[in-house]
Amino acid sequence: MQDEYLTIALSKGNLLKPTMKLFAGIGLPVEGVSEESRSMVFSYDKENLRYLMCRPTDVPTYVEQGAADLGIVGKDVIVEQAKDVFEMADLKYSYCRFVVAGPADLKDIELKELNYKRVATKFPVVAERFFRSQGLQVEIIKLHGNIELAPLMGMADIIVDIVSTGRTLRENNLVELLTIMDSTTRLISNRVSYRTKHHRIQSLIETMQDFVRGGEVL
Amino acid sequence: MKNRQIPKGLRDLLPDDVKTKRSIENKAGKTFRSYGYEEVITPAFEFLEVIETGTGRNIREDLFLFMDREGGILSLRPEITVSIARLAATHLQDAVLPQRLFYNANVFRHVQPQIAQYREFWQMGIELLGASGVWADAEVITVAVNTLREMGLQDFKISLNQIAIFNSLLDDSGIKSEDKQRIRFLLECKDLVELSNVLDGLDIDERLKETLASLPVLHGELEVLERIPYVESDRNASLAVEELRKVYDALKICGVIDNIVIDMGVLRGMDYYTGIVFEGYSPQLGYGLLGGGRYDRLMSQFGFPCPATGFAVGMERLALVMKNREQETKRFLLGGTDFQAMVKKAEELRRQGCIVEMDLEGCSKEKLETKLKTSQNCHLIYVDNSK
């Protein structure tokens, strides 16, 4: 961990554009930040600031280990990983939700009838915790992508996945059965950085919160 | 093929690692002793019942458990404070209080291994048994600061809190017990976003809501205590704030205030803390260095009611940020052709406090010089009587 620099781990992909809009809106430098760039570290000496370009799933790790002081990442990634980081602020953008979905003929199924079903998901921790909290036992099948394929091929009965508009589900003839939880983008902090760089981090958080509360759509 | 592996989360310490570790141990031990603390050693494993009496049941999935031949469940110790409480209850009931004890011990937790987090790790710490009051809290925190200073650390901070402030506010709030549990859980996993959502949904005084939401991020010098106005309407919380103020003042007198911040977000995990709690951080490390606090009810769990406070420092983490290595003793490689002359010279140097390694193969001077090329801080002496 650096004494002087404030290091922020950014999530590549969907989150990057609204994040840059937020940063520009609160006066943080954004020149040159691009995931197409070959460099993965963006330093701004004048502001004593540095960004790391990370895969979203790696952001909590960089922050937990102290390689970054702060991180911008979706709540969906945070809950699946259970890392030891401070979740400081809800930045409200990139809304999505965890849902249980299945083939259309399960549309009116009751919760308790999901017992002993096979569940395909990229998020085994979230899925397992949800079903257990409902007193249900299910068999979790961990996949890494294209979850919708599993029920189509009969490998699983239902899926747990994140959706934002629900279009992918519809295109694969799946329907939402239940919402597990909502997710938006969060600002997370390393537990030590939050204490050793408190004034800088706390004022940054408050600026971000004010900006987000201002209702600007990111 | 497991015959060259060690279990996950464990590690071997090579000479350089051990040198650093011993150097930390010496410095910490010397600091502890200078305040009158005396070392005790407790067994590496205890009955599970002892551990759970102290820490509550939440810790069970972190424990390494096994059985003895009579069917008793045993646990490798996950920390030392509980063992010290048990030791005091069994051996020190008649001792003159306060008792000042320290330990240097390996502890075992079934955690996901990562940097500076192993399944077997070493802790050194002190316990001040039978002393209540702010002077006692101040002494323990002062020892913590001076221990880190002794290691050559300068820019570290000890974050200080009194957990009764938050606990009293919550307990007296009229919030339903399941909501209280949820609030504590969210604080423990530091999800401040969800915490403020939950608080928003509660039907309680707006000022209390605001206070509960802002406490975890209150951080700074004594003046932060002015920023929690609602506390005045809660007697227990006000007393706790007053106590925190007094400890802060005492730490000024002890000369360690430069390393202290008040941080209401320090709500330590172990269930047994009751009052002043603290954690130590260095900006060089993403993890806490030390932690401790007052645990006035733990001892009575073992039938020996008595106030107590203490702290433990994580040795592996300290090793990562340690600055002052002990000065290396002068070191020689001694070679030659005449064994008797070599032994004589070696003994002479050792009596002067040097480290002397003897060449046992009768190598030539040139060969020994090549050998030394890779090592630092080692000088060649070649005893050659023929000249």
Interface residues (C-beta under 8 A of the other chain):
Chain A: M1 D3 E64 Q65 G66 A67 K75 A82 D84 V85 F86 E87 M88 A89 D90 R186 N190 R191 V192 S193 Y194 R195 T196 K197 H198 Q202
Chain B: Q114 I115 D155 K157 S159 C189 K190 D191 L192 V193 E194 V217 H219 G220 V261 D263 G265 Y281 S282 P283 Q284 L285 G286 Y287 G288
